């Protein structure tokens, strides 16, 4: 999809972080900022301001970036930074050794070359993304399947414009989930990093299955993801990691967090963490377990002189004070 600057809603959350948003009608991506956070609106063109984009995957990021810049709005990622975290040939050299071995081509090599590089099965994708995680176009088990996949790649509306990427196939720890014709679900997690600091993490396949990691598993995965985020050195990046069948963690890929869905990452907690890092004032009250992991929601209606403070915890919503 491609948005123009005038289609974006520009606002500030908690008087701290500015957002340039376009709803894409995806439950995994959209977030109810106005219902859950204090939002104020700014005008374009007063002074140059920095904003975080939340507008889904765009066809021409450079054009949108330049259009917003003319209005005094600079997105958190420059076009060069966006390309770095969006295209495997850009980020792979930085993450080599943390992620499956990969090769890329302007034109798909023959099956013998592909097999010699990665062996069978191998993983096939575009330099930017797969085609809706279709297993038949991604997990290629033989030269015959490779010929069919390459032919389909050239006709696929998502893949045909991308470079061809061949990756060494990794046997991942499986989880039980009905994925239909999609790539099988694995023990994979998404993490989001703001200026090198972790602001959220959760199950990648949360829409399909309920699963969680142990404390030791989380520590091991986060150590790997932190190293990937450090190497990428970007303002707002997603690091997806999965556990192999032998227990070792690997980075699946990184992405521009402006375009990425949340998966199972707690959304409100993530944005509140970013607000706090940017100097916003977030008052947090302890919950019944003595942990300060709640976040305030300021709800108001026209004509109401009431400050209703709602605190959100992992277990749900609790109202603590009405003033």
NORSUL-V670514 format. One record per pair of residues at least 24 apart in sequence whose ideal C-beta (glycine too) atoms are under 6 Angstrom apart, sorted by the first residue. I is the first residue (numbers start at 0). J is the second residue. D is the distance in whole Angstrom. If there is no record, write none. Layout:
i={I:I}
j={J:J}
d={D:D}
This chain:
i={0:1:1:1:2:4:4:4:9:10:10:11:11:12:12:13:13:13:15:15:15:16:16:16:17:17:18:18:19:19:20:21:23:27:28:30:35:35:37:43:43:44:44:47:47:48:49:51:52:56:75:75:76:80:81:84:84:84:84:84:85:85:86:86:87:87:88:90:93:94:94:97:97:98:99:99:99:100:101:101:102:103:103:104:105:107:107:110:110:113:113:117:117:120:121:121:122:122:123:124:125:125:126:126:126:127:130:130:130:132:132:134:134:137:169:170:171:171:172:172:174:174:176:176:176:184:185:186:187:188:188:189:189:189:190:190:191:191:192:192:193:193:194:198:198:198:199:199:201:201:201:202:203:205:205:219:220:223:267:267:284:284:286}
j={55:57:58:59:54:66:67:70:41:38:40:39:41:36:38:37:274:279:274:277:279:273:274:277:48:50:51:53:50:52:53:54:55:260:260:266:267:296:297:70:71:70:71:71:73:72:73:75:257:258:234:235:255:233:255:233:236:253:254:255:127:255:126:127:126:164:126:253:230:227:250:227:250:250:166:167:169:167:164:166:165:162:164:163:162:149:163:142:145:145:165:165:167:168:165:168:166:168:148:164:158:161:161:162:164:161:155:157:158:181:182:180:182:182:243:244:241:243:242:244:208:210:204:207:208:208:241:242:241:220:240:239:262:264:224:238:237:256:228:236:235:273:234:269:272:273:264:269:262:263:264:263:262:262:263:248:248:248:294:311:310:319:312}
d={6:6:5:6:5:4:5:6:6:5:5:5:6:5:6:5:5:4:5:5:3:6:6:5:6:4:6:6:4:5:4:4:4:4:5:5:6:5:5:4:6:5:5:5:6:6:5:5:4:5:5:5:6:6:5:5:5:5:6:5:6:5:5:6:5:5:6:5:5:6:6:6:5:4:5:5:5:4:6:5:5:5:5:5:6:4:4:4:5:6:5:5:5:5:6:5:4:5:6:5:5:3:5:4:5:5:5:4:5:4:5:6:5:6:6:4:5:6:5:5:5:5:6:4:4:6:5:5:4:6:6:5:4:6:5:5:6:5:4:5:6:5:6:5:4:6:4:4:6:3:4:4:5:5:3:5:5:5:6:6:6:6:5}
